[in-house]
């Protein structure tokens, strides 16, 4: 068991690929079909390109505040690829790669950050909760879903995400305690990107690792190299299999780095050095995995260039569609709170319609 070999109390981290994409220990390699590895890489690449484009759209004044994903693709794709279609995904707000792999169309992701509520309406077959901006509150929802799976006797696993800053929130501890007490099929991945907005991880907690917090709850915990997609996959797959078999929850800390700003409203140059960013750039998860696939003769630089062009065109065309999607009907602002609009909302709706007719904004 990886959680036995890599004990967070001993400050050991699971890593399978080094920064150059070379295998560190063949025995640790997870069993993944070549076709699936290529799919994982392609979604990582799409995530990077769609993310870069979103940042550009926002800077051009064409999109609302956006939370970049650059640098965290392996933590997202390595984890979500380890669950199945029947399993639930409970996100925070910086998991574009996981959303895409799970089946959320890029158009809906762009709609969400564009400010259109239809961005939260996922396809029927996508078992994922809406994007959650309040810090760590989604974990309580994840525990509830996992408890329901147990009660209903369904062999579903819930995969939930939280950031390093989220582990300082009370809801993180409440959720992990409930998950452990009720032995629910929940896997929590901490995307430790080193900063909770401007607060560095080392002053978030006195714990040497975030994974060791699992010890207090009496559940398995493991720290993995979050820029190594194979290490993340291996750790999460083991946790998912254990959860599905009745073994309860697992806490996984994926050590990664946010190469961009916290959101487009943030200026990271105020609180971190360029040298630090450059050091982490050398550990880019996308480059690392690409080198591994090229060494295995599964990919090439020529294929990479062609795929990048296709994804850039896809992102541009998708956003054009979003920009021409039209305004949300005024009635929609009022009608979704109740099955039928109560009298006071009907009155407010009619009042606001009259206001708009007179040139209000």
VOBA-1610 file (N, C-alpha, C; in pm, whole numbers, padded with zeros to 5 digits, always signed):
BEGIN
Unk+00084-00119+00000Unk+00000+00000+00000Unk+00088+00125+00000Unk+00058+00218-00090Unk+00137+00340-00099Unk+00128+00423+00029Unk+00011+00422+00092Unk-00007+00501+00213Unk+00074+00444+00330Unk+00115+00319+00320Unk+00202+00261+00423Unk+00348+00296+00395Unk+00385+00290+00268Unk+00523+00315+00229Unk+00559+00463+00239Unk+00462+00549+00204Unk+00488+00694+00206Unk+00407+00757+00319Unk+00466+00751+00436Unk+00401+00799+00557Unk+00421+00950+00570Unk+00312+01027+00574Unk+00327+01174+00581Unk+00398+01221+00709Unk+00392+01140+00816Unk+00462+01178+00939Unk+00613+01169+00923Unk+00657+01095+00824Unk+00800+01082+00797Unk+00844+01177+00687Unk+00750+01262+00644Unk+00778+01365+00545Unk+00829+01305+00414Unk+00771+01193+00372Unk+00809+01130+00247Unk+00703+01159+00141Unk+00747+01181+00019Unk+00656+01218-00090Unk+00664+01117-00204Unk+00549+01075-00254Unk+00544+00984-00366Unk+00575+01059-00496Unk+00673+01010-00569Unk+00711+01068-00698Unk+00753+00954-00790Unk+00700+00952-00910Unk+00731+00846-01006Unk+00813+00899-01124Unk+00782+01020-01170Unk+00857+01083-01279Unk+00937+01201-01224Unk+01063+01212-01266Unk+01139+01331-01227Unk+01100+01447-01319Unk+01162+01561-01298Unk+01123+01681-01374Unk+01150+01669-01523Unk+01233+01571-01562Unk+01265+01549-01703Unk+01184+01435-01763Unk+01085+01385-01688Unk+00999+01280-01740Unk+01058+01141-01734Unk+01165+01124-01658Unk+01229+00993-01643Unk+01170+00919-01523Unk+01156+00787-01537Unk+01098+00706-01431Unk+01197+00690-01316Unk+01152+00718-01197Unk+01236+00706-01078Unk+01236+00563-01026Unk+01119+00499-01027Unk+01105+00362-00975Unk+00999+00289-01059Unk+01044+00193-01140Unk+00953+00119-01228Unk+00842+00049-01151Unk+00870+00004-01030Unk+00772-00070-00951Unk+00652+00017-00911Unk+00672+00148-00912Unk+00565+00238-00871Unk+00471+00275-00985Unk+00509+00243-01110Unk+00427+00282-01225Unk+00288+00223-01216Unk+00185+00305-01223Unk+00048+00253-01223Unk+00015+00190-01358Unk-00080+00101-01358Unk-00121+00036-01482Unk-00224+00124-01554Unk-00178+00190-01659Unk-00265+00276-01738Unk-00243+00241-01885Unk-00351+00217-01957Unk-00340+00187-02099Unk-00285+00308-02175Unk-00212+00280-02282Unk-00153+00388-02362Unk-00259+00487-02409Unk-00374+00435-02452Unk-00483+00519-02501Unk-00528+00617-02393Unk-00536+00567-02270Unk-00580+00653-02159Unk-00474+00757-02125Unk-00347+00718-02132Unk-00241+00814-02103Unk-00243+00929-02204Unk-00268+00896-02329Unk-00276+01000-02432Unk-00397+01091-02408Unk-00507+01031-02366Unk-00627+01110-02335Unk-00598+01207-02220Unk-00531+01157-02118Unk-00495+01242-02003Unk-00408+01359-02049Unk-00307+01328-02131Unk-00218+01435-02176Unk-00293+01538-02261Unk-00379+01489-02351Unk-00451+01582-02438Unk-00541+01676-02359Unk-00605+01623-02254Unk-00690+01711-02171Unk-00603+01807-02090Unk-00484+01761-02048Unk-00391+01853-01981Unk-00355+01967-02075Unk-00328+01933-02201Unk-00290+02033-02300Unk-00406+02128-02328Unk-00526+02072-02344Unk-00643+02156-02367Unk-00666+02250-02249Unk-00645+02197-02127Unk-00662+02279-02008Unk-00566+02397-02009Unk-00440+02371-02042Unk-00340+02478-02045Unk-00377+02584-02149Unk-00418+02541-02267Unk-00450+02635-02373Unk-00579+02712-02342Unk-00682+02640-02299Unk-00809+02706-02266Unk-00791+02803-02150Unk-00703+02767-02058Unk-00674+02852-01942Unk-00601+02980-01986Unk-00501+02963-02071Unk-00426+03078-02122Unk-00518+03173-02198Unk-00606+03115-02280Unk-00701+03196-02357Unk-00797+03271-02264Unk-00844+03202-02160Unk-00938+03265-02066Unk-00874+03386-01999Unk-00748+03374-01965Unk-00676+03485-01903Unk-00667+03603-02001Unk-00643+03571-02127Unk-00637+03676-02230Unk-00773+03743-02248Unk-00879+03662-02254Unk-01013+03718-02271Unk-01048+03812-02155Unk-01009+03772-02034Unk-01040+03854-01918Unk-00962+03986-01924Unk-00836+03980-01963Unk-00755+04101-01971Unk-00807+04194-02080Unk-00877+04138-02178Unk-00934+04219-02285Unk-01071+04276-02247Unk-01116+04244-02126Unk-01245+04293-02080Unk-01362+04214-02134Unk-01336+04093-02180Unk-01441+04012-02242Unk-01492+03901-02149Unk-01430+03884-02034Unk-01469+03782-01938Unk-01457+03839-01797Unk-01534+03785-01704Unk-01528+03834-01566Unk-01406+03777-01493Unk-01395+03802-01364Unk-01284+03753-01285Unk-01265+03603-01306Unk-01140+03562-01324Unk-01109+03424-01358Unk-00998+03371-01268Unk-01005+03241-01234Unk-00903+03177-01150Unk-00817+03085-01236Unk-00694+03125-01271Unk-00608+03046-01358Unk-00566+02911-01299Unk-00540+02815-01388Unk-00502+02678-01350Unk-00357+02643-01382Unk-00287+02730-01452Unk-00154+02698-01505Unk-00061+02644-01396Unk-00005+02526-01422Unk+00087+02463-01329Unk+00025+02351-01247Unk-00108+02345-01245Unk-00178+02248-01160Unk-00249+02138-01239Unk-00215+02126-01367Unk-00286+02030-01453Unk-00267+01885-01410Unk-00149+01850-01364Unk-00124+01710-01326Unk-00202+01671-01201Unk-00212+01765-01106Unk-00287+01737-00983Unk-00434+01711-01015Unk-00483+01779-01117Unk-00624+01765-01155Unk-00649+01641-01241Unk-00570+01625-01347Unk-00593+01513-01439Unk-00553+01380-01379Unk-00445+01378-01301Unk-00404+01252-01239Unk-00508+01201-01142Unk-00579+01291-01078Unk-00681+01250-00981Unk-00812+01211-01047Unk-00863+01296-01137Unk-00994+01268-01196Unk-00990+01146-01287Unk-00874+01117-01346Unk-00862+01000-01434Unk-00871+00869-01356Unk-00855+00878-01225Unk-00858+00758-01141Unk-00998+00719-01096Unk-01097+00805-01123Unk-01235+00771-01087Unk-01310+00726-01212Unk-01433+00679-01192Unk-01513+00628-01302Unk-01631+00721-01330Unk-01700+00695-01440Unk-01813+00780-01478Unk-01921+00781-01371Unk-01938+00670-01299Unk-02042+00660-01195Unk-02008+00740-01070Unk-01884+00782-01056Unk-01839+00851-00935Unk-01869+01001-00942Unk-01875+01062-00824Unk-01908+01204-00811Unk-01782+01290-00804Unk-01791+01408-00862Unk-01683+01507-00855Unk-01736+01629-00780Unk-01664+01670-00676Unk-01703+01787-00596Unk-01588+01887-00604Unk-01599+01988-00689Unk-01489+02081-00711Unk-01492+02204-00621Unk-01379+02273-00622Unk-01373+02407-00565Unk-01393+02502-00684Unk-01291+02580-00720Unk-01308+02672-00833Unk-01187+02675-00925Unk-01086+02589-00901Unk-00967+02589-00985Unk-00936+02447-01032Unk-01034+02385-01097Unk-01015+02247-01144Unk-01061+02229-01288Unk-01025+02323-01374Unk-01071+02315-01513Unk-01039+02181-01577Unk-00919+02129-01552Unk-00879+02002-01611Unk-00970+01888-01569Unk-01006+01886-01441Unk-01095+01781-01390Unk-01234+01794-01451Unk-01282+01917-01466Unk-01415+01938-01524Unk-01419+01889-01669Unk-01316+01923-01745Unk-01311+01882-01885Unk-01306+01730-01898Unk-01222+01667-01818Unk-01208+01521-01826Unk-01336+01451-01782Unk-01403+01509-01686Unk-01527+01449-01636Unk-01641+01461-01738Unk-01627+01553-01834Unk-01728+01564-01938Unk-01799+01696-01948Unk-01754+01796-01872Unk-01814+01929-01883Unk-01759+01996-02010Unk-01845+02038-02103Unk-01797+02102-02226Unk-01724+02234-02195Unk-01624+02264-02274Unk-01550+02390-02257Unk-01645+02510-02267Unk-01746+02500-02350Unk-01841+02610-02365Unk-01907+02645-02232Unk-01941+02543-02153Unk-02006+02570-02025Unk-01909+02631-01924Unk-01784+02589-01931Unk-01682+02646-01841Unk-01663+02794-01873Unk-01654+02826-02001Unk-01641+02966-02041Unk-01767+03045-02007Unk-01884+02983-02023Unk-02008+03050-01987Unk-02009+03088-01840Unk-01959+02996-01755Unk-01958+03023-01611Unk-01873+03147-01581Unk-01751+03151-01632Unk-01663+03263-01603Unk-01705+03389-01679Unk-01789+03371-01779Unk-01844+03485-01853Unk-01956+03551-01774Unk-02011+03478-01677Unk-02118+03532-01594Unk-02256+03483-01632Unk-02262+03380-01715Unk-02391+03324-01759Unk-02424+03203-01673Unk-02540+03204-01609Unk-02577+03097-01515Unk-02587+02960-01582Unk-02604+02955-01714Unk-02611+02827-01783Unk-02477+02753-01777Unk-02373+02822-01735Unk-02244+02757-01719Unk-02242+02658-01604Unk-02345+02662-01520Unk-02354+02569-01407Unk-02451+02454-01435Unk-02507+02450-01555Unk-02600+02344-01591Unk-02525+02240-01673Unk-02481+02132-01607Unk-02399+02031-01673Unk-02484+01925-01743Unk-02425+01853-01838Unk-02497+01743-01902Unk-02545+01641-01799Unk-02655+01574-01829Unk-02718+01481-01734Unk-02624+01371-01688Unk-02534+01326-01775Unk-02446+01214-01739Unk-02323+01256-01660Unk-02305+01386-01639Unk-02188+01436-01565Unk-02224+01452-01418Unk-02172+01364-01336Unk-02204+01365-01192Unk-02105+01456-01120Unk-02135+01583-01125Unk-02047+01685-01067Unk-02130+01797-01008Unk-02091+01844-00890Unk-02157+01958-00828Unk-02111+02087-00895Unk-02187+02194-00882Unk-02146+02323-00939Unk-02015+02372-00880Unk-01949+02460-00951Unk-01825+02522-00904Unk-01854+02594-00773Unk-01765+02576-00675Unk-01786+02633-00541Unk-01676+02732-00506Unk-01713+02858-00491Unk-01616+02961-00457Unk-01593+02976-00305Unk-01697+02964-00221Unk-01673+02970-00075Unk-01571+02864-00033Unk-01473+02903+00043Unk-01360+02815+00070Unk-01397+02697+00161Unk-01377+02577+00111Unk-01392+02448+00182Unk-01535+02405+00208Unk-01633+02489+00177Unk-01772+02451+00205Unk-01814+02330+00123Unk-01751+02310+00007Unk-01788+02198-00080Unk-01756+02063-00018Unk-01664+02059+00078Unk-01626+01931+00138Unk-01741+01870+00218Unk-01818+01955+00285Unk-01934+01905+00359Unk-02035+01843+00262Unk-02050+01905+00145Unk-02140+01851+00044Unk-02088+01716-00006Unk-01955+01708-00023Unk-01895+01583-00068Unk-01917+01470+00031Unk-01904+01501+00159Unk-01930+01400+00263Unk-02075+01354+00257Unk-02166+01451+00236Unk-02308+01416+00228Unk-02338+01322+00114Unk-02278+01350-00002Unk-02298+01262-00118Unk-02243+01123-00089Unk-02124+01118-00030Unk-02062+00988+00000Unk-02145+00911+00104Unk-02199+00981+00202Unk-02286+00916+00300Unk-02411+00859+00232Unk-02466+00936+00138Unk-02585+00890+00065Unk-02554+00765-00016Unk-02434+00761-00075Unk-02395+00642-00152Unk-02392+00519-00063Unk-02341+00535+00058Unk-02339+00423+00153Unk-02481+00381+00192Unk-02565+00479+00224Unk-02702+00449+00267Unk-02780+00377+00157Unk-02757+00420+00032Unk-02830+00361-00081Unk-02766+00232-00130Unk-02650+00198-00075Unk-02583+00076-00116Unk-02524+00082-00255Unk-02490+00202-00299Unk-02432+00219-00432Unk-02279+00226-00421Unk-02212+00160-00510Unk-02065+00156-00506Unk-02006+00276-00580Unk-02042+00393-00533Unk-01991+00518-00589Unk-01887+00578-00495Unk-01792+00647-00553Unk-01690+00718-00476Unk-01702+00867-00507Unk-01682+00949-00409Unk-01684+01095-00429Unk-01541+01148-00421Unk-01501+01222-00524Unk-01370+01286-00528Unk-01391+01435-00509Unk-01331+01490-00403Unk-01349+01632-00371Unk-01214+01703-00368Unk-01215+01832-00404Unk-01092+01912-00407Unk-01100+02028-00308Unk-00983+02066-00259Unk-00971+02183-00173Unk-00829+02236-00188Unk-00809+02364-00161Unk-00675+02421-00168Unk-00605+02415-00034Unk-00476+02449-00032Unk-00401+02446+00093Unk-00460+02543+00195Unk-00508+02658+00148Unk-00570+02753+00240Unk-00699+02700+00298Unk-00768+02617+00221Unk-00894+02560+00268Unk-00878+02469+00388Unk-00758+02415+00408Unk-00737+02327+00523Unk-00734+02404+00655Unk-00731+02537+00646Unk-00737+02619+00768Unk-00880+02657+00804Unk-00974+02616+00721Unk-01115+02646+00746Unk-01180+02540+00835Unk-01272+02583+00918Unk-01341+02489+01006Unk-01414+02380+00930Unk-01471+02414+00814Unk-01546+02314+00739Unk-01459+02201+00687Unk-01332+02227+00668Unk-01240+02119+00629Unk-01236+02015+00739Unk-01216+02060+00862Unk-01204+01967+00975Unk-01337+01897+01003Unk-01446+01970+00995Unk-01577+01910+01018Unk-01605+01801+00915Unk-01575+01831+00789Unk-01600+01734+00682Unk-01513+01610+00698Unk-01384+01628+00727Unk-01295+01514+00740Unk-01333+01428+00861Unk-01375+01493+00968Unk-01415+01418+01088Unk-01540+01334+01060Unk-01641+01394+00997Unk-01762+01320+00962Unk-01730+01206+00866Unk-01646+01234+00768Unk-01611+01132+00669Unk-01546+01011+00737Unk-01459+01040+00832Unk-01389+00931+00901Unk-01483+00854+00994Unk-01563+00926+01071Unk-01655+00862+01167Unk-01754+00771+01095Unk-01806+00818+00982Unk-01905+00740+00909Unk-01845+00652+00799Unk-01712+00652+00791Unk-01640+00562+00699Unk-01694+00573+00556Unk-01705+00694+00507Unk-01768+00716+00376Unk-01667+00702+00262Unk-01715+00668+00142Unk-01627+00653+00025Unk-01590+00789-00035Unk-01501+00859+00031Unk-01461+00994-00009Unk-01309+01003-00023Unk-01266+01065-00130Unk-01124+01094-00150Unk-01110+01244-00163Unk-01033+01303-00073Unk-01012+01449-00075Unk-00871+01478-00124Unk-00863+01557-00230Unk-00733+01598-00285Unk-00710+01744-00251Unk-00603+01768-00176Unk-00562+01905-00145Unk-00467+01951-00255Unk-00509+02050-00330Unk-00418+02108-00429Unk-00331+02211-00358Unk-00220+02166-00306Unk-00130+02255-00234Unk-00045+02333-00335Unk-00097+02449-00376Unk-00024+02530-00475Unk+00062+02637-00407Unk+00085+02619-00278Unk+00179+02699-00197Unk+00126+02832-00147Unk+00014+02880-00203Unk-00037+03009-00159Unk-00189+03010-00152Unk-00243+03056-00039Unk-00386+03083-00027Unk-00401+03233-00053Unk-00424+03267-00177Unk-00413+03404-00228Unk-00271+03452-00201Unk-00247+03530-00098Unk-00112+03581-00075Unk-00046+03520+00047Unk-00113+03429+00114Unk-00058+03369+00238Unk+00014+03238+00205Unk+00145+03231+00226Unk+00219+03109+00193Unk+00184+02992+00285Unk+00200+02872+00233Unk+00162+02752+00307Unk+00230+02742+00442Unk+00356+02783+00451Unk+00431+02764+00576Unk+00374+02842+00694Unk+00289+02942+00668Unk+00226+03010+00781Unk+00076+02982+00787Unk+00030+02886+00705Unk-00108+02839+00715Unk-00122+02744+00834Unk-00017+02665+00857Unk-00023+02560+00958Unk+00118+02527+01005Unk+00129+02476+01128Unk+00259+02435+01179Unk+00292+02292+01139Unk+00194+02220+01085Unk+00217+02083+01039Unk+00322+02084+00928Unk+00410+01985+00931Unk+00514+01977+00828Unk+00453+01951+00691Unk+00347+01871+00689Unk+00274+01844+00565Unk+00126+01864+00592Unk+00050+01876+00485Unk-00095+01884+00500Unk-00155+01743+00505Unk-00085+01649+00444Unk-00133+01510+00442Unk-00137+01449+00582Unk-00045+01493+00669Unk-00040+01433+00803Unk-00161+01469+00888Unk-00242+01564+00841Unk-00365+01596+00914Unk-00459+01475+00916Unk-00439+01382+00824Unk-00521+01262+00818Unk-00506+01177+00944Unk-00389+01185+01005Unk-00361+01103+01124Unk-00461+01134+01236Unk-00494+01261+01252Unk-00587+01301+01358Unk-00726+01243+01338Unk-00762+01215+01213Unk-00894+01160+01183Unk-00894+01008+01177Unk-00775+00949+01187Unk-00766+00804+01185Unk-00788+00745+01047Unk-00750+00821+00943Unk-00766+00772+00806Unk-00632+00778+00733Unk-00618+00707+00621Unk-00493+00712+00545Unk-00470+00851+00486Unk-00344+00890+00481Unk-00305+01016+00420Unk-00174+00998+00347Unk-00155+01071+00239Unk-00032+01059+00162Unk-00001+01191+00092Unk+00126+01223+00084Unk+00172+01341+00012Unk+00234+01296-00119Unk+00192+01359-00231Unk+00244+01321-00361Unk+00297+01443-00434Unk+00385+01418-00529Unk+00433+01524-00616Unk+00318+01561-00709Unk+00258+01673-00685Unk+00141+01715-00762Unk+00169+01755-00904Unk+00297+01764-00942Unk+00333+01794-01081Unk+00367+01667-01158Unk+00352+01553-01092Unk+00377+01422-01151Unk+00243+01352-01168Unk+00190+01355-01290Unk+00056+01302-01315Unk+00044+01154-01281Unk+00150+01078-01300Unk+00145+00934-01271Unk+00143+00908-01120Unk+00215+00988-01044Unk+00214+00973-00898Unk+00077+01008-00842Unk+00017+01115-00893Unk-00116+01154-00847Unk-00216+01044-00880Unk-00208+00993-01002Unk-00300+00887-01043Unk-00286+00765-00953Unk-00163+00723-00928Unk-00139+00604-00848Unk-00197+00618-00708Unk-00175+00733-00646Unk-00224+00756-00510Unk-00376+00761-00505Unk-00437+00832-00601Unk-00582+00846-00601Unk-00649+00715-00639Unk-00591+00641-00734Unk-00650+00513-00774Unk-00654+00416-00656Unk-00546+00411-00579Unk-00544+00325-00461Unk-00651+00369-00361Unk-00664+00499-00343Unk-00763+00552-00248Unk-00905+00524-00296Unk-00929+00538-00426Unk-01061+00513-00482Unk-01099+00366-00467Unk-01006+00278-00498Unk-01032+00134-00484Unk-01061+00098-00338Unk-00987+00158-00248Unk-01008+00131-00105Unk-01147+00181-00063Unk-01182+00300-00107Unk-01312+00358-00071Unk-01426+00274-00127Unk-01412+00230-00251Unk-01518+00152-00314Unk-01534+00016-00246Unk-01428-00031-00188Unk-01431-00160-00118Unk-01472-00149+00028Unk-01513-00030+00072Unk-01559-00013+00209Unk-01452+00033+00305Unk-01336+00074+00251Unk-01224+00113+00336Unk-01225+00256+00384Unk-01328+00333+00347Unk-01340+00469+00398Unk-01259+00573+00323Unk-01251+00693+00381Unk-01190+00808+00313Unk-01037+00810+00318Unk-00981+00890+00228Unk-00836+00913+00223Unk-00812+01061+00198Unk-00706+01114+00258Unk-00666+01253+00237Unk-00535+01253+00159Unk-00534+01321+00045Unk-00416+01325-00042Unk-00372+01469-00062Unk-00246+01495-00033Unk-00189+01628-00058Unk-00107+01624-00185Unk-00150+01697-00288Unk-00076+01707-00413Unk+00005+01836-00411Unk+00136+01822-00397Unk+00224+01938-00385Unk+00253+01994-00525Unk+00198+02110-00554Unk+00211+02170-00686Unk+00241+02318-00671Unk+00213+02397-00775Unk+00243+02540-00769Unk+00153+02616-00866Unk+00101+02726-00818Unk+00020+02814-00903Unk+00115+02909-00974Unk+00138+02884-01103Unk+00232+02966-01178Unk+00178+03105-01209Unk+00047+03119-01211Unk-00014+03248-01239Unk-00069+03312-01113Unk-00154+03412-01128Unk-00215+03478-01012Unk-00325+03393-00950Unk-00362+03426-00828Unk-00472+03356-00761Unk-00600+03370-00843Unk-00630+03492-00879Unk-00736+03522-00976Unk-00686+03640-01059Unk-00765+03681-01154Unk-00725+03795-01236Unk-00730+03926-01159Unk-00778+03922-01035Unk-00779+04042-00950Unk-00654+04050-00863Unk-00567+03952-00878Unk-00451+03937-00790Unk-00322+03976-00862Unk-00225+04031-00785Unk-00092+04061-00837Unk+00010+03983-00754Unk+00052+03863-00799Unk+00141+03779-00719Unk+00282+03835-00702Unk+00321+03934-00782Unk+00455+03990-00768Unk+00472+04062-00635Unk+00361+04094-00570Unk+00366+04164-00442Unk+00414+04072-00330Unk+00382+03943-00340Unk+00410+03854-00227Unk+00501+03734-00259Unk+00552+03724-00382Unk+00646+03615-00410Unk+00750+03660-00511Unk+00865+03595-00508Unk+00978+03633-00592Unk+00972+03565-00729Unk+01020+03635-00831Unk+01025+03578-00966Unk+01113+03453-00969Unk+01217+03452-00886Unk+01308+03337-00882Unk+01233+03211-00842Unk+01143+03224-00747Unk+01065+03109-00701Unk+00976+03057-00813Unk+00913+03148-00885Unk+00826+03109-00997Unk+00908+03037-01103Unk+01027+03087-01131Unk+01112+03026-01232Unk+01154+02884-01192Unk+01182+02866-01063Unk+01221+02732-01015Unk+01108+02632-01036Unk+00985+02675-01011Unk+00871+02586-01029Unk+00837+02569-01176Unk+00868+02667-01258Unk+00845+02655-01402Unk+00926+02540-01459Unk+01044+02515-01401Unk+01128+02404-01445Unk+01064+02268-01414Unk+00963+02269-01327Unk+00895+02144-01290Unk+00759+02133-01359Unk+00739+02207-01465Unk+00611+02213-01537Unk+00555+02072-01560Unk+00436+02043-01509Unk+00378+01909-01522Unk+00349+01868-01666Unk+00317+01964-01750Unk+00285+01935-01890Unk+00409+01890-01966Unk+00518+01962-01947Unk+00644+01928-02014Unk+00695+01793-01965Unk+00682+01769-01836Unk+00729+01644-01776Unk+00658+01523-01837Unk+00527+01532-01846Unk+00449+01419-01898Unk+00470+01403-02048Unk+00484+01515-02120Unk+00508+01509-02264Unk+00639+01436-02293Unk+00742+01468-02218Unk+00871+01401-02238Unk+00859+01251-02213Unk+00783+01214-02113Unk+00763+01072-02082Unk+00694+01002-02199Unk+00590+01063-02254Unk+00515+01003-02364Unk+00599+00995-02491Unk+00682+01095-02514Unk+00771+01093-02631Unk+00874+00982-02616Unk+00928+00965-02498Unk+01025+00857-02472Unk+00962+00720-02495Unk+00832+00710-02468Unk+00761+00583-02488Unk+00713+00566-02633Unk+00747+00661-02719Unk+00708+00659-02861Unk+00556+00670-02880Unk+00488+00730-02782Unk+00344+00748-02792Unk+00306+00886-02845Unk+00404+00976-02847Unk+00377+01116-02884Unk+00499+01172-02954Unk+00485+01288-03011Unk+00598+01354-03079Unk+00577+01504-03075Unk+00683+01577-03100Unk+00673+01723-03103Unk+00583+01768-03218Unk+00587+01695-03330Unk+00503+01730-03445Unk+00355+01715-03409Unk+00321+01606-03343Unk+00183+01584-03301Unk+00141+01691-03200Unk+00235+01730-03116Unk+00206+01829-03012Unk+00172+01964-03074Unk+00250+02004-03175Unk+00226+02132-03242Unk+00089+02132-03309Unk+00057+02022-03377Unk-00072+02011-03446Unk-00188+02014-03347Unk-00172+01941-03234Unk-00278+01937-03134Unk-00299+02073-03069Unk-00190+02144-03046Unk-00200+02278-02988Unk-00280+02372-03079Unk-00254+02364-03207Unk-00325+02448-03303Unk-00475+02417-03302Unk-00508+02287-03297Unk-00649+02246-03294Unk-00718+02298-03168Unk-00648+02288-03054Unk-00708+02332-02928Unk-00719+02484-02922Unk-00624+02556-02979Unk-00633+02702-02983Unk-00753+02746-03066Unk-00773+02679-03178Unk-00889+02709-03262Unk-01019+02676-03188Unk-01019+02563-03117Unk-01137+02522-03041Unk-01170+02626-02935Unk-01069+02673-02862Unk-01093+02773-02757Unk-01148+02902-02816Unk-01088+02946-02925Unk-01133+03071-02987Unk-01276+03060-03039Unk-01307+02950-03107Unk-01440+02932-03162Unk-01544+02916-03051Unk-01505+02846-02944Unk-01596+02826-02832Unk-01630+02959-02766Unk-01529+03043-02747Unk-01556+03170-02680Unk-01637+03264-02768Unk-01616+03256-02898Unk-01700+03337-02989Unk-01846+03300-02972Unk-01870+03170-02958Unk-02007+03121-02939Unk-02064+03173-02807Unk-01980+03173-02704Unk-02022+03223-02572Unk-02059+03371-02579Unk-01977+03447-02650Unk-02000+03592-02659Unk-02127+03626-02736Unk-02171+03535-02820Unk-02293+03560-02897Unk-02413+03483-02841Unk-02397+03434-02719Unk-02504+03352-02658Unk-02624+03436-02616Unk-02607+03567-02611Unk-02718+03655-02575Unk-02730+03673-02424Unk-02807+03772-02385Unk-02827+03800-02244Unk-02924+03702-02181Unk-02907+03680-02052Unk-03000+03595-01978Unk-03133+03667-01965Unk-03245+03602-01996Unk-03376+03667-01983Unk-03398+03719-01841Unk-03459+03835-01828Unk-03482+03897-01698Unk-03557+03803-01604Unk-03655+03731-01656Unk-03735+03642-01573Unk-03650+03536-01503Unk-03542+03494-01570Unk-03457+03388-01513Unk-03394+03429-01380Unk-03376+03558-01360Unk-03316+03606-01236Unk-03408+03579-01118Unk-03537+03570-01144Unk-03635+03555-01037Unk-03693+03413-01024Unk-03707+03342-01135Unk-03792+03224-01135Unk-03730+03096-01080Unk-03598+03090-01058Unk-03537+02964-01019Unk-03528+02941-00868Unk-03571+03035-00788Unk-03559+03019-00643Unk-03666+02925-00588Unk-03780+02921-00651Unk-03891+02838-00604Unk-03953+02763-00722Unk-04025+02657-00692Unk-04095+02584-00799Unk-04192+02677-00871Unk-04263+02757-00793Unk-04347+02861-00847Unk-04313+02993-00778Unk-04301+03099-00853Unk-04264+03228-00794Unk-04370+03274-00695Unk-04333+03304-00571Unk-04430+03355-00473Unk-04471+03497-00510Unk-04575+03544-00443Unk-04633+03674-00475Unk-04532+03788-00467Unk-04446+03787-00365Unk-04352+03898-00348Unk-04249+03903-00462Unk-04208+03783-00512Unk-04113+03783-00623Unk-04180+03826-00752Unk-04305+03786-00771Unk-04379+03829-00890Unk-04392+03981-00892Unk-04420+04039-00774Unk-04432+04184-00764Unk-04299+04253-00796Unk-04188+04196-00743Unk-04056+04253-00769Unk-04021+04242-00917Unk-04057+04129-00975Unk-04030+04106-01117Unk-04103+04208-01203Unk-04231+04227-01177Unk-04311+04322-01254Unk-04261+04464-01234Unk-04221+04494-01111Unk-04169+04627-01081Unk-04040+04654-01157Unk-03954+04551-01161Unk-03825+04568-01229Unk-03843+04576-01381Unk-03941+04506-01435Unk-03970+04514-01578Unk-04007+04657-01615Unk-04092+04719-01533Unk-04132+04857-01557Unk-04012+04951-01548Unk-03924+04923-01452Unk-03804+05003-01435Unk-03717+04995-01559Unk-03701+04874-01615Unk-03619+04855-01732Unk-03679+04924-01855Unk-03811+04922-01863Unk-03879+04987-01974Unk-03853+05137-01978Unk-03830+05192-01859Unk-03807+05337-01847Unk-03660+05374-01860Unk-03579+05273-01899Unk-03438+05301-01925Unk-03345+05268-01811Unk-03394+05195-01710Unk-03308+05155-01600Unk-03202+05055-01643Unk-03103+05035-01559Unk-02997+04941-01590Unk-02979+04844-01475
//
